[in-house]
Amino acid sequence: MSDPAGSERVGLDAPGKARALYEARGTRVPIAPFTDADPSLGMAEGYAIQRELLPLLLADGDRVVGYKVGLTSTAMQRLVGVDSPDHGPVLASTVYRDGDALPLDRFIAPKVEAEIVFVMGERLLGPGVGPTDATGAVAGAAASMEIVDSRIADWRIKLADTVADLASNGAVAVSSRVVPLEGLDTRLIGMTLTRNGELIDTGAGAAALGDPLAVVAWLANVLGEHGVALEPGHLVMTGALHAAVPLAAGEVYRAEFDRLGPVSLRVTAGAAGSEGEVAA
């Protein structure tokens, strides 16, 4: 997948950089930022590398079950120096159920973000998609927590680094309760995040591009430029509603959303979790 950010440069060696990220995912040994060697790399170069990385992961038997959108808040866009979100695929191997154990040894430097996730009910293909179209194509919304992770050492990422690294995806825990959108104003969905029962942050749906449904429309239009559609059953992660929180073994996180209900994760040191997929 790509982004309307121009053409990547000649001599980028996107396949080589994708291979380095692929190996870092397998070994859990992070690599230096690509932007250390070339600070001028931008969004277009990042997507060029992402396009090379995804087939390597799919060749191992994984599959795309949706997409995540990041940088959906004004504060994060200002921090990174962009005026547009970024996106990456959600892979089947990274989807957890509510209450699952999340093994830290699957990640390098994971952090948790509470987000509203949509489950697609109908095919949605851009361009020309607006929030009303997105509303009609979505089956419902659910509570979720995204685990972001970086194959770039010490999270020293710039825009090209995170985009190349599948928008810093790690995993996602999704509630099995999918709430229809009728009578639901997703902008006003409030959220609380607790760690071991103690409140650590709050947020609301409007933090994601002003309306999480606008995130779905944006994503459909960007993917549609390359003939890629959001398909029935696809998950769409709409962006963090608060600052990312580092994880440690022994912690229990619970995100509770108005109207959507809760979703929780138990963080463990080893590979004790069970992975699953969410059905609409």
Rosetta blueprint (number, residue, H / E / L):
1 M L
2 S L
3 D L
4 P L
5 A L
6 G L
7 S L
8 E L
9 R L
10 V L
11 G L
12 L L
13 D L
14 A H
15 P H
16 G H
17 K H
18 A H
19 R H
20 A H
21 L H
22 Y H
23 E H
24 A H
25 R H
26 G H
27 T H
28 R L
29 V L
30 P L
31 I E
32 A L
33 P L
34 F H
35 T H
36 D H
37 A H
38 D L
39 P L
40 S L
41 L L
42 G L
43 M H
44 A H
45 E H
46 G H
47 Y H
48 A H
49 I H
50 Q H
51 R H
52 E H
53 L H
54 L H
55 P H
56 L H
57 L H
58 L H
59 A L
60 D L
61 G L
62 D L
63 R L
64 V E
65 V E
66 G E
67 Y E
68 K E
69 V E
70 G E
71 L L
72 T L
73 S L
74 T H
75 A H
76 M H
77 Q H
78 R H
79 L H
80 V H
81 G L
82 V L
83 D L
84 S L
85 P L
86 D E
87 H E
88 G E
89 P E
90 V E
91 L E
92 A H
93 S H
94 T H
95 V E
96 Y E
97 R E
98 D L
99 G L
100 D L
101 A E
102 L E
103 P E
104 L H
105 D H
106 R H
107 F L
108 I L
109 A L
110 P L
111 K E
112 V E
113 E E
114 A E
115 E E
116 I E
117 V E
118 F E
119 V E
120 M E
121 G L
122 E L
123 R L
124 L E
125 L L
126 G L
127 P L
128 G L
129 V L
130 G L
131 P H
132 T H
133 D H
134 A H
135 T H
136 G H
137 A H
138 V E
139 A E
140 G E
141 A E
142 A E
143 A E
144 S E
145 M E
146 E E
147 I E
148 V E
149 D L
150 S L
151 R L
152 I E
153 A H
154 D H
155 W H
156 R L
157 I L
158 K L
159 L H
160 A H
161 D H
162 T H
163 V H
164 A H
165 D L
166 L H
167 A H
168 S H
169 N E
170 G E
171 A E
172 V E
173 A E
174 V E
175 S L
176 S L
177 R L
178 V L
179 V E
180 P L
181 L L
182 E L
183 G L
184 L L
185 D L
186 T H
187 R H
188 L H
189 I L
190 G E
191 M E
192 T E
193 L E
194 T E
195 R E
196 N L
197 G L
198 E E
199 L E
200 I E
201 D E
202 T E
203 G E
204 A E
205 G H
206 A H
207 A H
208 A L
209 L L
210 G L
211 D L
212 P H
213 L H
214 A H
215 V H
216 V H
217 A H
218 W H
219 L H
220 A H
221 N H
222 V H
223 L H
224 G H
225 E L
226 H L
227 G L
228 V L
229 A L
230 L E
231 E L
232 P L
233 G L
234 H L
235 L E
236 V E
237 M E
238 T L
239 G L
240 A L
241 L L
242 H L
243 A L
244 A L
245 V E
246 P E
247 L L
248 A L
249 A L
250 G L
251 E L
252 V E
253 Y E
254 R E
255 A E
256 E E
257 F E
258 D L
259 R L
260 L L
261 G E
262 P E
263 V E
264 S E
265 L E
266 R E
267 V E
268 T E
269 A L
270 G L
271 A L
272 A L
273 G L
274 S L
275 E E
276 G L
277 E L
278 V L
279 A L
280 A L
